[in-house]
Amino acid sequence: MEIPFEQEYREKFFKLSNEVFESNFWSDGPMLRRFEEAFELYTGLPSRGINSGGAGLLSILDYLDVRGKDVLVPANTFWATPRAVKLAGGNVIYGDCNLEDLCLSLEDLKKKVTPNTKAVIVVHIGGYLAFQIEEIAEFCKDRRIALIEDCAHAHGASWGGKTAGHYGFAGAYSFYATKTMPIGEGGMVVSRDRTFMKWLENYRNYGKEVVDGKVVYPLKTGFNYRMSEFSAALGIVQLERLPMVLEWKQRLAAKYNKIFENRVKLPNRMVSGYYKYIVFDYPELKNQTGQVFGENDLGPLIENVKADVPNSLWVTKNHQCPPIFFGWKHAACDIETLKEKLF
């Protein structure tokens, strides 16, 4: 499958790459600052680049110091989410999802929170925001539990104008090759906490800082989680392309809405970036992409641990995703032709 990348945007990337060569900065330099500023304008949140979404989650967990504490994680998320908790020294507690949005269930969260719970991670699945994110945020605030948002699917998502990352302490976006806004590898951490943002600048660079021309180590933690200048350059271009990609996906989703009645239905004022289009209980589609999360992706099954997550198990067996990746060759077809391609 060829991934479309228009000549206009290739030329913009080549121009920015030349600027990188001329700057003599190849990592963690002025191009990254430009990307961070552009992403902050897009999300409305202070933003710092990092080399993956997973490293972004790890940085948040390390800052919050979850070692020896419980962190509640949805069972139906990519392994990077619970893995980051483990690397930070936390105990993974698996929560179940809602059937309406496949995101963390507030009801199940209330059952599984204990005095040892330090943080909760909500994963915004499929390209939209978790339908209960406001209630979960209020619940966590009342109990002084840190809320972390996994925004790996959430490029282009908003609810009432608020983007992912606005509801918790911090959020982590991914720019992996399959995402709606891909740069190959990379991530962005967003947070209103300026102290954390400054800490992250050192953390992603082995904990070091250059002060008056001298290298010092204000942090006793951190590692190499830097983003290269070339990745940042591609990020700037992809962010500029994003509205066009989202409009394309939304046009296809509007057609799918007339074909699939049994699907994830977005609440009022919710805008999805359509990382996936999710339908339930249909015969096997002739054209489809991978599931949002399949049975082999569930954390409890990967770890071989017991977890009471019946909704998550049901979803793995009963959902499919018709193609909505940018550039799908049949996207321009009329609705009747699309039905022939799908069924």
N, C-alpha and C positions, 0 to 999 in steps of 0.2 A: 504494500500500500504506500503510495507516494503522498507525503504530507505537503499540502499546498503552502508555499511561502512566496508571495508575489515579488516580482522583480523590483518594484518600487521600494519595498521594505528591505530586500537584500542590499540594494544600493545604500540605503540609510545605515544598515548595519556595517557595510564595508567602510563607509565614511567615518563612523564612530570607531571602528577598529583601527583605522589610520590615526585617529586622535590618540588612541591608547599607545600605539607605537611611538608617536611623537612626544608623549608625556613622560616616557620612561617609567611609568607605573604600570605593572602588570597584575598587581593584586592589591585589594584594600586601598584603593586610591581615589582620585577625583571622579572617575566614571561611576564608581559605586555610590559616591555622595549624590551624584545627579540622579541615579536610579532611586536611591532612598527618598530624595526630595519629591520625585515624581510619584512614587508609590504613596507617600504621605498625603499628597494632594488628592490622589485617587481615593484613599480610604478615609481620610480625615483623621489619621492617627500617626503619631511618631513611628518611624519605620527604620529597621536596621537589617541589612542584608547578611545572609549566612549561607553556608555551602549546601544545606539541604533543609527541607521541612522537618525531618527527624531531628537534626541538630538543633533546630529552633525549639522544638518541644523539650529537648534535653536541657537547653540553656535555661528555660523557664523553670523547670523542675529543680535544677541545681541551685538556682537563685533562691527559690522558695525553701530549699533544704528539706526535702521530703524523706531523707534517709530514716528508715525505721518506721515511717508513717504509712498509713493507707492512702492510696490514690484510686478513686473510683473511675473506671474506664469502661466504655461500651464494649460489649462482647463482639459486636459486629463492626470491627474497624480493622484497618491494615495493621499488621504486626508491629510496625514502627511505633505505634502509640503505646502499647504496653511495654515494648522493648525499651523505650526511652525512660519509662518509670523504673524499670529494673536497673538500667545503667545508672540512674540517679540514686539508687539504693532504697526505693520505695517498695511497698507491698501492693501488688495489683489486685484490686477487687473488681470483678466483672459485673456490670449492670446490664439490664435488658433494654431492648428498644421498644418504641411504639410502632404499631402496625401502620399508622397513618403517615409517618415521615421517616421511619427507619432510624431515627435518632434517639438518644438516651431518654428513657422514661423517667419523668419526675416521680411517679408513683413508686417505681422500683428503687430509685435513688433514695427516697425517704426510708425505705425498708433496710437499706444496706449501709447507710451512714452510721458511724460509731464515734465515740470520743477520740479514737485514734485517726480519724479521717482528716488529712491535711489539705487535700486538693481533689477536685473533680475535673475531669476532662470531657468536654462536650465535643463531639465530632459532627461538623456540619456536612451531612452526607448528600451526595448526588448533585450538588450545585446550588442548593438553597440553604437557608438557615434553619436550624432546629425549631420546630413549631413551638416548643415550650421553653425557648431560651430565656425569655423574660422572667418566667416563673422560677426557672432553675437558678438564674442569677440572683433573684430576690431570696430564695431559699438559702443559697450559699452565703450571701451577705449576712443574713440573720444569724447564721451559725459560725461566722468568721472562718469559713472554708474558702480557700482560694479556688476561683474558677478559671480554667484554662480552656481556650478555644482552639481546636484542631481545624484549621481553615484550608486544608489541603485541596478540598473540592470546591471551595467557595469563591473563586474568582468570578466577579460579575454579580454575586448575590447581594441582595439588600432587602431590608424589611422596613418600610416606612422611611426609607432613605438612609438607614443605618447599615453599614457594612459589617462583615464578620470581624470580630476582634474588639468590638465596642462594648461587649457585655461583661467580660471577665477582666482578670488582672492583665492578661496578655493573650495573644493569639499567634499561631505559626502557620504561614502559607508555604506551599510547596510549588516549585516550578519544574518538577520532574517532567521527563519527555512526554508523558501521556496526559498531562494536565491541560486545562483550557488555555492557560498561558504558559507554555513550555519554554524553557531555555536549556533543556538537557538535564542539568543538575543545578540546584540552588533553592534558596528559601528566603523568606522575609518574616521577621518578628515584629509585631505591632503591639504597642502598649502606651497608655497615657502616663505611666510611671517613669519619669525622667531619670530617677536614680537608677532604676533597673536598666534603662536604655544606655546610660553611661557605663554601667557595669558590663553590659553585653559587649560594648566596643572592645574592652580589654579581654573579656572571656574568650571571644572568638579568635583571639590572637595570642594564644598560650598564656593568657593572664597578664600580658606585658603592656607597657605604655612607654612612649618616648617623651621625656620631660627635659626641656632645655638641651636637646641633642643627646641625652643619655637614656639608655634603656633601663627601666625599672620594672619591678613586678609587684604591682599593688594587690593582685589577686594570687592566692595560693591554689587556684583551680583554673580550669580552662584548657583548651587544646587548639589545634589548628582547624578552625571552622570558618576560615575566611572565604569570601567569594572573589573570584578573579575579575579583573577589569573587563575582559572579553565577555564573560557571562553577564556582567552588569550592562554592557553595551547592548547585548541581545535583549536583556530585560527591558531596557528603555524602548527599544523598537517593538517588542511584543506588547508592552503596555499601550503603546500608540495604536497597535493593530487590534487590541482587545474589543473596542466597541463594534468594529466590523464583524469580528468573529461571533460576538454575542448576538448581534442582529441576525446573522445567518442561522444560528442555532434556534433562536426564538421563532423564526419563520417556519422552520421544520417542526418545532414543538407544537405550533398552532395547528399544523396539519395532523399531527399525531393525536392531538386532543379530540379531533373529529373521528378518529379511528378507534381509540382506546378509551372506554368508559372506566374500566377498573384500573386505576393508576394512582400514583401520588398526585393529590390535588392541592395546589398551593392556596394558602389563605390570602385574604385581601391584602394588597399592598406588598406582597412578597414577590420579589424578582429573583428568578433563578438564572444562574450561568449555564445550566444544563450540561454539567459534566457528564451526567447520565440522564436518561429518560426511563422511568421505572414503571413497569406494569405488572399486574398480578393475575395469576390463574388463567392464562391463555395457553392454547396449544403451542407446541414448540415453534418458534418463529424461524422462517427460512433464512432471514438476515437478522443478526443480532450481534451485539458486542458482549464482552464478558460481564458477568453479574457484578453488581456493586461490591458485594462480598458473598462468596460461596461458602459452603460448609467447611472446606479445608482452610478458610481464612479466619475462622472464629478462634480467638485467643484461647478459650478454655480447651478446645480440641487440639490446638497446637501444643499447649502445655500439658495436656492430659490431666486436667484438674476438673473437679466438679463445680458447676455453676448453674444456678437456677435462672435460665434465660430462654424460656419457651418461645417467645416472640422472635428472638434472633434466629433460633433454629428453624422456625416456620418460614421466615423470610428467605432463608437460603434455598429452600426447596420450592418456593412458589412465586419467585419473581424473575422477570427477564428484562433486558434492556435493548430495545430496537436502536439501530445506529443513529447517533446524533453527533458523531465526531465531525469536526470541520472538514469539509471537502468530500463527504460521502457522495458517491457518484449518482445516486438515485434521488438526492434531496430535492431536486427541482421538479420531480414528477408530480402530476396531479394526484389527488387523493385516491382515486380508483386504481391508478397504476401502482401507487405505494402499497395498497392492500395486496395486490398481486405479488409484489416483491417480498412482502412480509409473511403472508399466509399460504 
